[in-house]
Amino acid sequence: MFLIKLRRRKALVTGLFVNCVLALLASSTLLGVDEDFKVAHVARALQPGEVILISVDAERPLKELTATSRDRNFPFYSEGGSAHWVGLVGIDLDTPPGEVQILLSGKDLDGETVELKYQVTVLDKQFPTRHLSVDWKYVSPPQDELDRIARESRRVSRIFATTTPERFWRGPFLRPVPGKTGSGFGKRSVYNGKPRSPHTGTDLRAAKGTPVKAPNNGRVVLVKDLYFAGNTVIIDHGLGLYSYFAHLSEFRVEEGEVVETGQVIGLVGATGRVTGPHLHWTVRLSEARVDPLSLMKVLETAGGS
């Protein structure tokens, strides 16, 4: 965990994150004598697809706080009063290695702006390539399906672009099925010899009919059979955080329904573009494509927050 000083806007400081692997949580302090705020972070790694949890302890209360990185806004929430704030920041899958700035900005109760600029060193990560054989209609869709595919893509994009100001999730995220990981996050995909977009979720091995449980509280915002993903459920966990479950055999929830952690939302299947039964789980964080397993590990290590 890394602590650093946060000053008023009139005296901006720049903080540098060190690479922080959860298994080796080294501690460092860069606090002055008259510090206004203490900032700490937890991350499994600083690489594409990872989630960073940032916490801020203020000597004076704040009424709002947001992190901004690479044109994405990550809202924070107050916890235990207006002097302690927590937020999740996503390093998108396509983030190149190098220095990435994270700007923490907010206002205190007097309306004065506070800011901190972080320089995060994102390390390179090489993702493997997977070669799969599927029905050719999922590689070169027929002309009469193109409009449907475009409509579905726009709808899902609009959902992920919406940030619900309320936080629904509480505590750590649970594994939605007990199976082991199959195809991991970020793998480059080649279908029938044709390169396609990278794998932006995690595949969990499970037999057809296995109950799929909500990993955390949220509101169901999509229950639909999509061309590529098959039977799909999307849960809005609030504050720009979404879970997307694909290839289900059955639905057990409806759009608009509020679900709790562990509630069954559907059954594992093999619908859409698949080679066999499994659960595909995607997580979006303010539209950043991040690994669901990174989210689970960060919140588990941080005590759920």
N, C-alpha and C positions, 0 to 999 in steps of 0.2 A: 504494500500500500504506500502511496506517495502523497505527502502533504506539501502544500505550498500556500503562500500568502496571497490574498486577494485584497486589493486596495480600491479606494474610490476612483471614479473616472479621472479625477484630476491627477492621480498618480498611478497610471497604468503600469502593470508589471507583466512580464512574459514568463510563463512557466514551461518547463520542458518535462514531458512524461518520460520516464524510463520504461523499458520493456518489462512488463510485469506478468510473469507466468504464475498461474495460481498455485502450482505445485511448489514454487519457490518464491513466496511472497516476501521479497526483501523490503525493508522499511528505510525510508530516508526522510529527513525533515529540512525544510528551507523556510523556517519561520523567523521573522524579525521580532523586535521588541514590542511594537505597537500594532500588531496584526489586527485586521478587522474581521477576516474570515479565514477558516481553515478548509481546504479542499482535499479530498482523498478520492482515489479511484481504484477499482478492481477490474482486471481483465484476464481472460485465459491466455491471450496473446495480442499483439498489435499487428494484425495482418488482415488482408481482405476477408470480409465475411464475419468478423468478430464483433462482439458486443462489449462496450465499456460501461460500467456503472460508476457514476460520479456522485459524490455526496458533498454537500456544502454545509458547514456549521458557521453561523453568523453571530457576531457579537451584538448586532442590532437586527431587528426583524426585517424581513423582506416581504413584499406583497406579490412579487412575481420573479421568475427566473427561467431563462431559456438558454440552451446551447445551440450554436449554429456552426455547421461544418459542411463544406462543399455544397453550399446552397440548400442544405436541409436544416430544418428547425426541429429540435428535440426538446419538447416541453418538460420541465421539472415539476415535481409536486412537493408540497410541504408535508412534513411528517413530525408529529409530536410538537406542533407549534410552528410559528412562522420564522423561526431561527434555524431550522434544519430542513434542507432541501435535497432531494434525490432525483436523478434522471438517468435514463438509458440512452447511450449514443451508439449508433451503428456505423461500422466501417464497411461501406458497400463493396460488393464482390469485385467491381472493376476499379477500385482505388489503386493507383500505381504506387510503387514503393517511393518513399521519400517523406519530406516534411509536410504534414497536414495540420492546418490551424483549426482549433476549436475555440470559439468565442463564447464565453459565459457572460450573459448580460441580463440585468434585471433592474428593479427599482426598490428602494427602501420605502418605509412608510411615509417619509417626507417627500417622496417623488424624485429623490436624487438617484441618478444612474450609477450603477456599479458595473464594472467590466473586468474581465481577465482573458488574456490571450494565451492559449496553450499551443506549443509546437509539439505535435505528436509524430514520432518517427514510425511510419508504417513500413514493415519489412516485407520483402517479396515472398510470395508463396506460389509454388508450382503445383497446379492441380493435375491429376492424372486424366487420361482420356478413357471413356468407356465406349465400346462398340456393341450396338444392339440390333437385333433383327425384329422388325414389327410389320404389321400389315401396311402395305404400300399407301393406303389411303391416309395414313398418319404421317407420311413423308412428303407425298405430293397430293394434297387433298383435291377432290374433284371440284370443278368450277362451281357447281351449285351449292357447295358448302362454304365458299369463301366469305360470303356476306355474314353467315352465321358466326364464323370464326372471328371476323372483325368486330361484330357486335359484342361478342363475349369478351374479347380482349379489352374493348373500351370500357365495358361495365366493371371488369375486375380492376382496371387501372384507376377508374374513378373512385372505387372503394378504397384502394390503397392510398390515394391522394387525399383522403378525408381524415382529418385529425379530430377525434372526439375529445373535447376538453376534460371529460371526466375519466378518472382512472378506475377501471373495473377490477383489474387483477390485484391479487394479494398473495404475498409469500412466493415460494419457489414454484417454478413450472414443473409439472409432472410429465413423465413419459406417457404418451397417449395409448401406446400398446407395449406389452412387455418384450417384444421381439428385439433381436440384435439389429445393428445398423447394416443395411445392404449398400446400395450406392450412396456414397457420401456427398456432402454439399460441395458445389463448385466444380465437379467433374465435367470435363468437356465431352459433349455428347455427339456420337456419330451413329445415325440411324440408317441402316441398309446402305452403308458406305457414304452417306451424305452428312457433312458436318452441320450441326444445328446449335442452338443456344446452349450455354452451359447449364448444368443442373443446379437450379437455385433453391433446392430444398434438400431434405434428408429422407431417404427411403428406409423404412423400418420393416423388417421381416415379420410376417404374421400370416397365419392361415386364413383362408376365406371364411368370413363369418365371425372373426374375432371382434369383440366390442372395441370401438374407438372412443376413448374418454377425453373430455375437454381438459387440456393441460392447466387451465386456470379459468377464473371467472370471466364472463364477457357476454356480448350480445351477438346473436347469429344474424349476419347481414347478407348471406347468400346460401341458398340451398338449391342446387341446379345441376343438371347433366350438361357438362361442357364438352366440346368436341374432343380436345386433346386430353383433358384431365378426367373425363368421365364424371361420375357422381361426386360432386364437390360441396364442401361446407366451409364457409369462411366465418371466423369468430373475430369480432372487434373487442380487443381487451382494453381499449381506451388509450389516450395519449399517443395515437399514431401507431400502436402495436397491434398486429394482426396475425392470426394463425389460419392457414389454408390447408385443408385436408382433401386429397384427391384419390380417385379410383375406388370409391366406396361401392359396396354391393347394395346397401340399403341406407336410407336416411332414418334418423330417430329424433330429429328436431325440425322446427319450422323457422322460416325467416321472421325476425323480430323477437324470437324467444330469448329470454335471459337464461344463461346456463351457469352452473357452478362447477368448480374444480371437481373432476372425477365423474361428472355426469356423462352418460353414454350419448354420443351424438350421431353414431352410425356404426356400420359394420364393414370390416375390411373386405375388399373385393378386387376385381381385375378389370374394371371398366376404363375405357379410353385407351390411350397409347401406353400399353404395358406389355411385359413379357410373361407376367404371372402375378398372382395375388401378392399384394404388399400395401403398406400405407405410405403415401408421399406426404410429408409435412413441410410446408414452407412457412417462414416467418418474415414479415416485413415490418421495419421500424422506421417510421417517417419515410417510407418508400425505399429505404436502404435494404438491400438483399443480404440477410445475415443468416448464419447457421443456427438452427433451433437448438442444437446441442451446446453451442456457446452461450445462448441465453439461459439454458438450464443450469450450466455450470457456474456462471457468474452469480446468478441469484441464489443458488445453493451455497456458494462460498460466502456471499455477503449476508447470509441469514435470511434471504427472501426479500428483505426490505419492505 
